[in-house]
């Protein structure tokens, strides 16, 4: 793989250029876009956190822009199949990536094995949402707090498994960090998506999961899962639930999602999409819907989203290397 410093500079330069691009006249490209359906590519299965939020974004963009935004699930390889598909697509604004934390993790996890470079081949459009991570257990498990779970896991080491949505996923890395911080040796059990992982968690086949709140909130509110703690705090959705860092100092993790497009997409289109996404996120109804799912609106300029992705790539790269993690 090429030295990440060069792609990172190009990534931020493109984002800055997209931000600075003037809004074109009514006869310009931005005002005629989109003239046909747009495909929003999601790298994970239906029912996953990315899929749930992507469908909301697609609906809102369809309503605002008068063209259908179609969610297309291309799951596999931790989201890499979707990223590869988008970077190979025509850079015309009609194939977008609904990006998530996975693209930052995969840069290091799959180092030397990818056919693309996220920071070189994808252009940031806008962040959409940040979603807290919730530490959750089966409602029948006899623990009601993080310290109680740690004690349970130490006393039942052969029956303390942590569900993930795949090797190298954010959920997996959270479990690894929790093991390191607490001295536990929980075994990760990998699933192909959040839905089957949550199903087995509710059935008691696995004991705990660190999940992004959006894919678990309905089960928590319905009493089928118990939220032990969150990171960071979400008082509106889960009032009274403590943060993980209160019991495990320094534990901080959250999921995020946003829109990217191939790097050679015209800046006018990038700016148009960015503007529309920010207007959506400023809407009270959209804010309320995201809040119901445990999410917080992200937003901002392409340059800001680009810097954020670059910083997340660096942060999670350090974790992957420290754990000597390899793709499953």
N, C-alpha and C positions, 0 to 999 in steps of 0.2 A: 504494500500500500504506500502511496506517496506520503511525504511528510505532511502532517495535518496542519502545520503552520501556514503553508501556502494556500490550501483550500479554505482555511478559516478566513484569511484576508480577503480572498475573492468573494466568499460568502457575505462578509460584512460590507464589502464595497458594493456588491450588487444590491443589498438591502438598502444601503444609504442612497444609492442611485434611484431606486424605486420610490423612496420617500421623497426625494427632491424633484422627481419628474412632475412637470406642470400638468394640471388637469386639462385635457384637450377640449376643443370646441365641440359643439353639437354634431358636427360632421365628422369628428374624429373617431378613431378606433374604439375608444372607451365607451362612447355613446351608442355604438352599434352592437356592443358586446353585452350579453350573449345573443346570438341569432339562431341558436339551436341548442338542444339539451347538453348539459354539462355533466360529466361523470366525476363523482367524488369517491375516490378509492380508499377503502378501509382495509387495513392489514390484518384484521382479526374477525372472528366469527360473529354471526348475528347474536345479539344479546350481550355482547361485551360492552365495556364502558365506552370504548371508541365508537362502536356501532350505534349505541343509544344516542350519544351526543351528535354524531355525524348526521343522523336522520333528522334531528331537530334543526341543525344548521342547514341541511339541504331543503327542508320545508320552508324555513325562513327566507333563504336566498331565492327560492322559487317564487315566493310571494312578492318579494321586493323587485326582482328583475324580470319577471314575466316569462321565464323559461324554466323548464324542468331541470332540477339538479337531482341526478340519479345516484343513489348510494350503491356502490358495487363492492362486495366483499371478496377480497383476494388474500385469504389467510394462509399462513405458513411461514416457517423459518423466522419466527419472532417478528413478523411484519416486513421482512426483507423482500418477499415476493411482491408486495404492493409497492414498495419503494422502487424496486427495479422496474416494475411496469410503468410507473409514472416518469421516471427519468428517461425512459426510452420513448415516451409518447411525444407527439408533436407539441412543441412549446407554443400553443395557441390559446391557452386558457380553457380548453374544453376537457382536459384531464387533470384533475387536482388530487393531491394526496391529503387525506385527513391524518396528519402526523400526530405522533404521541411520544411519550418518554422513550419508547422503544428505539426510535431512530438515534437518540443520544447514546443509549446503552450499546447498541449494535455496532457502532463505529469502532469500539475497542473489542467487544466480545467476538466479532467476526473479522478482526484485523487480518488483512492479507487474503481474505476469502471472498470479499465482496467484489462485484463487477462495477460498482459505482462508489462514489464518495458523497455522503450526505451534504457535507459543507461545500462541496464543489458543484454538485449536480442538481441540487434542489434550491429553489429560491424561496425565502420566507415571505408569506403574505400577511398573516395575522395570527396571533394567539387567540384562542376561543375561550378556553376554560381551564381552571386549575381545580383539581379534585383531591381532597384529603385521602390519606390511606387510613383504613380502619382495621384494627386488630379484632377479629371476630371468632367466635366459637359456636358450636352447636348449643342450642338453648338448654339441652339436657345435661351438658357437661357440668360437673359440680364445681365450677369456678366462676367468680363474679368480678375479678380484678386481675390486673397484670401480675402482681405479686403472688396471688393465689394460683394463677396459671403456671408461673415459673416453678412454684413448689410442686404442683401436680406433675409437670413434665419431668422434673427431677426424680420424683417418686415412681413415675411410670414411663421410664425412658424407652421401653419397647413399644409403647403405645402413645407416642407423641410425634405425630407426623404433620407436616405443614403443606397445605395445598398451594400450588402455583398455577399460573396459566401458561407455563412453559419454561424451560431452562433459559436463564438469562433475562427473564421478564422482571419488571419492577417488583412484582410480588415475590419472585424468587430472591432477588437481591435484599429485600426487606427481611426475609426469613434468615438469610445468611448473616446479615448484620445483627439481627436479634440474637442468633446463636453466639456470635462473637462477643456481644456485649454482656450476655448473661451466663455464658459457660454451658449453655445447653447444647445438645447434639441432635436436634430434631431432624428427621429425614424428610427431604423435599419429595413431594409426589406431584409429578407434572401432568397437567391436563391440556387438552387442545381447546382452550378458551375458558371464560369465566363460568359459563352455564354448567358444564359438567363438574367443574371444581366445586361450585356452590352446592350442587345436588349431592355430591358425596360428603361434603361438610355437614349438610343438614341431616344426612343419613348416619352420621357418626363414623364413616369409614376413614376420615381424616379428622384431626382434632382442632386445628387452627388455620386461619388464613389471614394474610395481610392483603387486603383487597382495596382497590380504589372504590370510594364510597358509592359512586353512581350505580355500579352493578350489584350492590348488596343492600342498598338502603330500603328497598321494599320488603326484603326478607327480615331485616332488623325491625322495621316498624310493624311487621306482621307477627313478630314474636318467634320466628323460626330460627333466627340467629341472635346471638347476644354480642353486642359491641362492648368490648372490654376497655378500649381506648382508641384515640384517633391521633393523627398527625397531619397538619396542625389542628388546633381546636375548631370545632364547628358547633358553636352554641345554638345557632338558630335551628339546625336540623336535629342535632343530638344534644340537647341541653343536659348538662350535668355529667356528660361522659368525659373523663379526664384525658389528658394527652399522654401518649406513650412515653414522652420524655420525662414525665413526672416520676415514673418508675425506672426508666432506662435513660439516664441523662445523655443528652446529645443526639437522641434518635429524632431525626427530622426527614420526612419524605412525603412527597405528594405527586400525584399524576398530573399530567397536563396534555392538552391537545390543541391543535391549531391547523391552519391550512398552508400548504406549500405547493409549488408548481415547478415544472422544469425551468432551469436557470435562464434559458433564452426566451422565455415568455416576454412579450412586449411590456415595458414598464407601465404603460397606460392601463393595461389590463390588471396588472398586479395592484396598481393604485386604486382602480375601480373596485376590485374585490375587497381590498383593505378597507376602503371607505364604507362599503355596504356592511361588512362584518362589524365594524365599529358602531355603526348606526343601530344595528340589530342589538348589540350588547348593551347599548345605552337605553334600550326600550324596557319599560318597567315589567311588562309581561314576560319578556325573555329572561330578565334577571330573576324574576320569581320562579320561572320554570327551572332554570339552572340551580337555583337555591333549593328547590324541592328535591333535586337529585343529589344535593350535597356539594354542588360545584360553585365556584366563584368566577365571574366574568374576568377574562384576561384582557384582550384588546391591545391597542397601541399600534405604532407604526411598524412597517416591515423591518426597518433597521433595529428597532427594539426587540422584535421577535427573533431576528437573526443573532443578536448578541446573546439573548437568552439561550437559544439552542446551542450556541458555541460554548457557553458556560456550563450548561447541563452535560454536554459531551465530555468536557474536561472533568467535571465532578464525578460522573458515573464511571468514567474511564479509570479513575483512581481506585474506585471500589472493585471493579472487575479485576484489575491487576493485583490488588491486595489479596483478593480471594482466589487468585489464579484460576478464574472461572473460564471454562471452555463451552462452546455451544453444544447442546445436547443432540 
